[in-house]
Amino acid sequence: MIANFKRYSHIKWHRIVAILLLIFVQNLYGQQYNSISGLVKNEKGEPMIAATVLIKGTNKSISTDQRGEFTLQYELSGSSDILSVTFAGYKPVDLRIGDQTFFNIEMLPVTEGLEEVVVIGYGTEKKVNLTGAVSSVSEKDIENRPITQASQALAGLATGVTVSQGAGRPGNDGASIRIRGMGTFSGAGNDPLVLIDGLAASINDIDPNNIKSISVLKDAASASIYGTRAANGVILIETKKGSSGRLKVNYNNTLGVQKVTELPDFMSSVNYAELFNEANVNMGRALTYTDEEIEKFRSGVDRDNYPDVPHLKNLLTSGSGFQTNHNLGFSGGSDKSTYLFSLGYLNQDGIVAKNNYQRYNFLLNFTGEILDNLKLNVNINGNTAKTEEPKHFDGDMMHMIGFAVRQGPIYAGRKSDGTYGYQDNYSPEAWMSSESFINRANKFFLGGAELAWEIVPGLTWSGKAGYNYSSYTDNSFTSDFVFDENKKVGPNNLNVSSGDNSLITLQSLLAFDKQFGTHTLNLLGGYSEERNRSDWMSAFRDNFPSNLLHELNAGAASNMQSSGSAGEWALRSFFGRAKYNIDDRYLFEANARYDGTSRFPAAGRWGIFPSVSGAWRISEEQFFKENVRGIDNLKIRASWGKLGNQNIGNYPYQNVLSLGYGYPIGGVLAPGARLVNLANEEITWETTTVTDVGLDMSILNGKLDFLIDYFDKYTDNILYNLTVSSVLGLTPSEVNAAAVRNRGFEIMARYNTQIGKVGLSISPNFSYTNNRIEKLAGGLQQDIEKGLFVGSSIGAIYGYRADGLFINDDDIANYPGQPYSAEPGFVRYADISGPDGVPDGIVDPTYDREIIGNTAPKYSYGGTVSLDYKRFDFSILLHGLAGFYRQMGAYQAFAFYNGGQIQKWQADNRWSPENPDPNAEYIKLTSLNMGSGTIMTSTFWNRNASFIRLKNLQFGYSFPEELTRKMNVSKLRVFFSGQNLFSFNSFYKGWDPEMNQGTGDNTPFYPITAVYTFGLNINF
């Protein structure tokens, strides 16, 4: 016996005792343990990997494995134990456990059926119960696209939203967004209000990787709860949140390159010289280049003096264009609290050397239950960014690109002796090798905390505080520089500017939500207060002892300059909403906001902005269910309301003294101030009234959805500067005296189906907006100087109607007199009217100019097509704008303009004495400038700017679970994604119609870029 005891002496007897005690205590208190297992699949029967399985009310949870299976042991608390299964993008499943030990669970996407929920003002709503016009975009629509700014995300995806990306400039490649047209031409602007997790910010302040959903509030019913800031529509961005369960780690990465979408084709130096001689002949001048010189251009034996340099192409390919984007996310939690923490990094090298943009960003979202009826939500995100750009003596990188268009191939770049060829003060190669630079640093923080207290079931109070802070510092250094022994520019100089902006938001809401049988009542009352302050300063010095010293104190004090100022505004608001739902058939909603803003005088500081809307779900009527088959949902809705625009400056009603004016006192110039603008004490906000009628329909068991909207958006009290005599000595303040109307319709469809093992989704959309100026101040019908014409759209093109080109001198003699000295091969302007309203044989600017086009697109369209087969997925996104014209100017449009270049399309399609075609695409070659009559605004230079673009193409492959299981990851996907791959258009050859640029002598621009990337998604 003693031997046996020694045999088992290594056993930890204290552990056995502990186990026996535990069993005793469990039996004493009747505690029991249970083991359950199950299989979780999606709507296609595929296993759901890493779905969270949780016993509600406990911290006992587990994630499904690579086969979608789980096994969970837990302590029984009774027959009411609830098993909860969640997965991002899918509707949660709650099941009573009872005596069941195995569960076969199917999860359905949140976006399917009638349960889809969208974010609205101060809350959420089932899409099927919306009475207003709201477009929504999910994270699935934008994920893995190589977009660097969130404003690019909406292109092609939302009806009623016009998105135009005017440049590919790193750090400044965001898109402009217009919702249902332009409502104003004043300084109040047409930008929509953007809220990120309920706090006002810029749409480009959020990393696209962190977006969960975007809701676009387009009519007054959905947007009026935001009052004086909602006239241009509202964009609500909800960031990603954590989900209950174990810690999940996600890593997403893209690597790729950028290339110019369109590049003009310039002539070589040989052709340039020959064609320039032709232009001289056309002007009756001596030849500039001899045959011997032309031969030297051709032979290439002396590239210093007879070069052939494609300056623009070299500049736009001097940078690597490399782009990489990383995002690392951590999420998890329990049924009491969830969290998500995300880190991101973007590095974007420009297509121009020395141009780089880097951004670091973070996101932290936390939700937690302090008590059963007390919840805390915290949303924090921020970023820091740095931009580096080259510059030239008179401007930034965009000016450098604009002047590179001008620089002909006959000017050398860097010569063999180290000097540079140049045209006037310009040489891209010289400035790229100088020590000149522009550096920008930006910081952004947005934080909000909300406490929600459910006072009694159905009645909830919440309080929210938010803080938005941004700052910037810009350093622009221009070095002195030697081109060659004959030219030096200087002195070197430094401009430094910095500033910051802060916005404090305080908000309180009281919400009541109760169902009484078939009646549901939802009431919301709220108060908010916002305070904004901005500060800025700038300083300048020159004559630095070295181009390597870039601090202000190193410059000469003799010419130093400085300036600075600040501004403040505040907004106080009371708002409310009432929603009434009868049996999910009859839906009614009313909103109102009462705003008071510091930007208006006390007598008219407050305004109310109401809206009403209603909807009838005909498909829920018994007669419809009994007599109509195949229609799952049919709803008609209508809304009316008023919105406001308070973005008119901080002090327009006050006589503000401007500082910085010098006055001679006793022979000494003393600092002083003066009144510059005459104040308008009756100024008020611009007001927009919106009427909307819509129809929503779903058929084929939810596979096919339709949405149609008609809207009428009328904006009055638009701010407008009256023209007064210069004798006044002051600039008159703007007055509320103009009106604009936008009318149109929107159509969207979505089709989802499964064909065998192939999943197919098609979602086209189309919008039409007719923009029209209804009235101007004082009954004016037109203001030519400002480009405003009653009855036409904002952005109208006003000019002559071209009637081809003159053939010869007889043609000129027999044609109505022109407003310039016409020549054969120049534009022939039509005589369309005269003092008596009929053609009078003379073409003049008073009677013979008319509206010849508009720059505001009438049509916006797009669509997505997605396919998935087994582990492969494929999608394309199309986006386009139509119904508008654009004119280019200066070096981009005119050959030999101000000593500029000539493009191949101009040379190939020019008028010449040997080919006197009155319908030639280009005029006779001459030297042109801004005063040249043949390039005055006319239909000859109009180009249809309509386009359709392959905005995004994506092809991916998800590795099989047999492999990922061995790697201990739940998902591994690789993909290719391309952005702005190609477009169809009939614009100027070599130029992208979507690109921003002017028509004057100084035409800076940065081309739009195509982006080709490879990416990786890993979930742990």
C-alpha positions, 0 to 999 in steps of 0.5 A: 500500500505504501508502495502504491502511494509512492507510485502516485506521489507525483500527482498534485493532490491539491488540484484533485481536492480543488476539483472535488470542491468545485463539483461539490459547490456546483451540485450544492447550488444546482449549476450545470454546464451545457455544450452546443455546436452548429454550422453557420452558412450564408444565403448561398449555402457557403460557410460563414468564417469568423462569425461571432457566436455569443451567449447573450448576457455573458462574455462567453463567445467564440468565432466559427472556423474555416468550415463555418462550424462552432462548439461552445460550452457554457454555464446554463442559466435557464431555459431562456438562454439566447444564442446570438450570431453576428457578422458584419453586413448580415442581419443578426440571428437570435435563437432560444437554446432550450434543449437543442444542442446543434444549430444549423443557422442561415444568415442573410445580408442586411441589404437584402429584402425589406430590412435594409437600414439607412442612416438619416438625420439624427437616426436610422430608418428602414429603407422601405419606410423612407418618405424622403429621397435618400441615396445610400452607398455601402462599404462594399460599393467602395472597398478595395478601390484605389481612391485617395480621397473620400469625395471620389467614392460617390462617382457613378453610385448615387442618383442625383449626385454629380461628381467631377474629379478635376485633377489627380494632384496628390493630396488635392485630387478630391472631387467636387460634389453637387446634389441635384444641380447648382442652386446658387452662383453666390459666394455661399457656394454649392457644397453639401453639408457633410457630417461624419458620425454626426459631426460637421467636417469635410468629406475628405477628412475621413479615410475611405477605408474607414467608411461603413456607409454614406447616405445622401439626403437630397430633398427637403423631407430628409435634409430640413432637420439641418436647416440653414446648412442643408440647401445643397443637400446633406451627406452623412458618413457613418464609420465602421464599428466593432462587433461582439466576439473575439479580437479580429484583425484585418489588413488591407493593402494596395500597391500601384502606379499612376499614369496620365489619362490623356496626353496631348500629341505635340509636333516634333521640333522639325515639324514645329519649325516648318509649321512656324514658317508656314504661320509666318508666310500666312502673316506676310512675315519672313521665315524664322527657320532656314532649310539648314536649321530645319535639317539640323533639327532633323539630324539631331547632331546638335541637341543643345542648339537644335533640340527636340524636347517634349517638355510636357511629357518629360515633366509628367513622367518624371515622377514614379507615380507609385502609390501604396495604401495600408490599413490595419484594423482591430475589432471585437467586444462582447454583448455589452461593449464593442470597439474598433481601432484602425490605422492607415497610411497612404504614400502617393508619389506624383507623376511629377518628380519631387511631388509626394503626399503622405497621410497617417490616419487613425480611427477609434470607435467604442460603444459600451453599456454603462448600465442596462439603460445607459450607453456610451458611444465614442467616435474619434478619428484624425490624420496628419498629412504632408505634401511636397511639391516643386515650384517655379519662380512665379508659381506652383507645380500646376503653373509649371505644368501649364507653362510646360504646354507652352514650351516648344520642342525647339527649346533645350532642356538641360544642355551638355554644359549644365546650363538650361534652355528657356523661354522667357523665365520658364524652363521645366527642367531648370526649375525642377533642378532648382532648390525651390519647393512647396511644403505643406503640413496638415493636421486634423482631429474629429472627436465626439462622445455621446451618452444615451439614457433610456429613461423608460422603455421608448423614451431616450435622452442623449447628449453629445459633445464634439470637437473638430480641429484642423491646422495647416502650415505652408512653406513656399521657397523660391530659390534664385537660379542661373539659367545660363550666362545671360539669365539669372532670376532672383532674389530667393524668397520664402513665404510662410503661412499657417492657421487653424480652425476649430468647431465645437458642437454641443447637442441634446436629443430627446426621442420617443418611439412607441408602437400602439397596435398597428400604429407607430409613433416616433418623436424627436426633439433636439437642441444644438449649438456650434461655435467656430473660430479660425486664425491665420497668419503669413510672413515673407522675407527674401535675399537669403544668404543661401538656397539651403536656408529656409527659416524666416530669420535667415532672410533680409529684414529690409523687405519683410512682411507679415499679416494675420487675422481671425474670424468667428461664427456661431449657430444655435438651433432647435429642431424636431421630427414627428413620424407616424406609421400606420400598419407599415402602409401609411407613412407620415413625417414632419420636420422643422428646424429653428436656426439662429446664426451670428452671420445675420443681424439681430432683427432677422437672425432666426429662421424656421425651415419646415418639411412634410412628407408622406408615403403609401405602401400600396403593396401592403394593402389587402386588395393588392396582395389578393389581386397582384402577383410578382410585386413585393413592394410598391410605394409612392411618396411625396415631400415638400420643404424649405432649406437654407444656406448661411455660408455668406461670410462672417460679418456681411451686415456690419461695417467692418474696418479693414486694416493694413492701409497707410496714411501720411501724417507729418510726412510719415506713413502711419498704419491705419484702417478704412471702410472698404465694403458698404454693409447690408443690414437686411441681408439674410440666408438663401432659401431653397424650396424642394418638392419631390415625388417618388416611386419605389418598387421591388419585384421578383422576390426582391431580386429587382428594385426600381427607384424613380424621383421627380424634383423641383428645387427653387432657390431664392434670395440669392446674394448678388452684387449690384453694379453701382457708380465708382463715385460711391468709393465703396464696394457695395454689399451683396443683396438677396435679389436673385433666384435659380431653379433646378428641375429633373428626375432620377432613375435607379435599378438594382438586379441581383440573382444567382445563375447556377454557381454564378452570382450576378448584380447589375445596378445602373442609375441615371439623373437629369437636372435642368438648371435655370436662372429665374431672376436677377437683381433689379429686373435685369435679364442678363449680366454679361460680365458675370456670365448670368442670363435669365432663362439659361443655366449657371455657367452659360457660355456666351459668344458668337455663332460660328459659320465655318471659316472664310475661304478667301478675300471675296468671301470676306467682302461678301459676308456681314462685317466682322467684329475683328480684322478678318482674314481667309482661314479665320472664323466667320461669325454669323449675323443673327440680329441687329438694333431692330431685331433682324440681321443688319449686315454687321456682326457686333457684340451687342446684338450677335452674341448669344448663349452657345452652350453651358458648362453645367452637366445636365445628365449624370449616369453610372452603374456597377456590374458584379460577378462572382464564381466560386472563389473568383470575383469581378466588378466594374464601375462606370461613371459619366456626365453629359449635356454640357460643353467646355472651351479650352484656351491659351496654350492648350487650344491654340497653335503658336499661342503667345509663342507656344506649341502646336499639336498634331490634331491642329496641324493635321486638320488646319485650314490652308491656302492649298486646302481652303476648307470652310469646315476645317477643324482648325483655323489658319496657322498664325501667331495668336494672343488674347487679342486675336479676334478669331479666338473670341468665344464662339461655337467654333471652339465649343467642344462636347465635354460628355464622357463615360469612363470606366471608373473602376475595374476589379478582379479578385481571388479568395484562397480556399479554406483548406489553405487559409486554415493552415495559415491560421487566417479566416480570409486571404484575397488578392486582387487587381483594381484599376481606377479611371482606366479609360473614357469615351469622349469627343473632346479636344484630342489629348485632353480629358474633359473632366479635368479642371483648367481655365481659358485665359493666358495663365492656365495652371492644371494637373492632369487626371490620372489612371491608377493601376494597383494590386492588393491584398486582404487578410482577416485573422 
